[in-house]
Amino acid sequence: MATFEATTRPLAFAHMEGGVKTVFVVPWTAEFSVISSGDRIEFEDLGSISIGSIRRYDTVEALLEAEGWVNVVPEAEGPEQAAESLRGASEWNVRAEKQDGVLALRVRWAKRKA
């Protein structure tokens, strides 16, 4: 089991912790190319998630259609707003997305730091 570091907004972590957000999305990068089921992602001061299944998609739009936008960005009002929300995050790597696609990481469970 490997541990990776990432950033996310507190609301997104709260949604993962509550089981509302079941998919965490990252652009495909060399770092995340080796992630596998059972690995963990640490989010700064917030906590961590355990990864279930992993799927790669060519675009955010393809991912949102296949995984269901409400599972990815539950506070969005539709798939277009969900895509804008993902791409608008300061940590989003547009170049990596365009070049190599995106990963849908199914969240098994989230644990808040004490």
C-alpha positions as CSV (number, residue, x, y, z in Angstrom):
1,M,0.0,0.0,0.0
2,A,1.4,3.4,-1.0
3,T,0.5,6.8,0.2
4,F,0.2,9.8,-2.1
5,E,-0.3,13.5,-1.3
6,A,-2.8,15.7,-2.9
7,T,-4.9,18.8,-2.2
8,T,-8.6,19.2,-2.1
9,R,-11.2,21.7,-0.8
10,P,-12.6,21.1,2.7
11,L,-16.1,20.7,1.2
12,A,-14.9,18.0,-1.2
13,F,-13.3,16.1,1.7
14,A,-16.5,16.4,3.8
15,H,-18.5,15.0,0.9
16,M,-16.1,12.0,0.6
17,E,-16.2,11.5,4.4
18,G,-20.0,11.5,4.3
19,G,-20.2,9.1,1.3
20,V,-21.8,11.7,-1.0
21,K,-18.7,12.2,-3.2
22,T,-17.6,8.7,-4.2
23,V,-15.1,9.6,-7.0
24,F,-12.0,11.7,-6.6
25,V,-10.6,13.0,-9.9
26,V,-7.0,13.8,-10.8
27,P,-5.4,14.5,-14.2
28,W,-3.2,11.6,-15.2
29,T,0.4,12.3,-14.2
30,A,3.5,10.2,-13.8
31,E,3.0,10.3,-10.0
32,F,-0.6,9.0,-10.2
33,S,0.1,6.5,-13.0
34,V,1.3,4.0,-10.4
35,I,-1.6,4.3,-8.0
36,S,-3.6,1.1,-7.3
37,S,-6.5,-0.1,-5.4
38,G,-5.8,-0.1,-1.7
39,D,-3.5,2.9,-1.8
40,R,-4.2,6.0,0.2
41,I,-4.2,9.7,-0.5
42,E,-3.4,12.2,2.2
43,F,-5.0,15.6,2.1
44,E,-2.8,18.1,4.1
45,D,-4.6,18.8,7.4
46,L,-7.9,17.2,6.5
47,G,-7.3,13.5,6.5
48,S,-7.0,10.6,4.0
49,I,-9.0,8.4,1.6
50,S,-8.5,4.8,0.6
51,I,-8.8,4.1,-3.1
52,G,-11.0,1.4,-4.5
53,S,-11.2,1.0,-8.3
54,I,-9.4,3.3,-10.8
55,R,-10.4,4.2,-14.3
56,R,-8.8,6.4,-16.9
57,Y,-10.8,8.6,-19.2
58,D,-9.7,10.8,-22.2
59,T,-11.6,13.9,-20.9
60,V,-13.3,15.2,-17.8
61,E,-16.6,15.2,-19.8
62,A,-16.2,11.4,-20.5
63,L,-15.5,10.7,-16.9
64,L,-18.5,12.7,-15.7
65,E,-20.8,10.9,-18.0
66,A,-19.5,7.4,-17.1
67,E,-19.1,8.0,-13.4
68,G,-22.1,10.3,-12.9
69,W,-21.4,13.9,-12.2
70,V,-23.2,13.8,-8.8
71,N,-20.6,11.2,-7.6
72,V,-17.8,13.5,-8.6
73,V,-19.0,17.1,-7.8
74,P,-22.3,16.6,-5.8
75,E,-22.7,20.3,-5.2
76,A,-22.8,21.1,-8.9
77,E,-26.1,21.7,-10.7
78,G,-25.1,19.7,-13.8
79,P,-22.2,18.2,-15.7
80,E,-21.1,21.5,-17.2
81,Q,-20.8,23.1,-13.8
82,A,-19.0,20.0,-12.5
83,A,-16.4,20.2,-15.3
84,E,-15.9,23.9,-14.6
85,S,-15.5,23.2,-10.9
86,L,-12.8,20.6,-11.5
87,R,-10.9,22.7,-14.0
88,G,-11.2,25.8,-11.9
89,A,-9.3,24.3,-8.9
90,S,-5.9,25.8,-8.4
91,E,-4.2,22.4,-8.3
92,W,-5.8,21.2,-11.6
93,N,-3.2,20.5,-14.4
94,V,-4.9,21.4,-17.7
95,R,-1.9,20.4,-19.7
96,A,-1.8,16.9,-18.1
97,E,-5.6,16.5,-18.7
98,K,-5.3,17.4,-22.4
99,Q,-2.2,15.3,-23.0
100,D,-3.0,12.1,-21.0
101,G,-6.6,12.3,-19.7
102,V,-7.9,11.9,-16.2
103,L,-8.3,9.3,-13.5
104,A,-11.4,8.5,-11.6
105,L,-10.4,7.2,-8.2
106,R,-13.3,5.5,-6.4
107,V,-13.3,6.3,-2.7
108,R,-13.6,3.4,-0.4
109,W,-13.5,5.3,2.9
110,A,-12.3,8.6,4.2
111,K,-10.7,9.3,7.6
112,R,-10.4,12.7,9.2
113,K,-7.2,13.6,11.0
114,A,-7.7,13.8,14.7
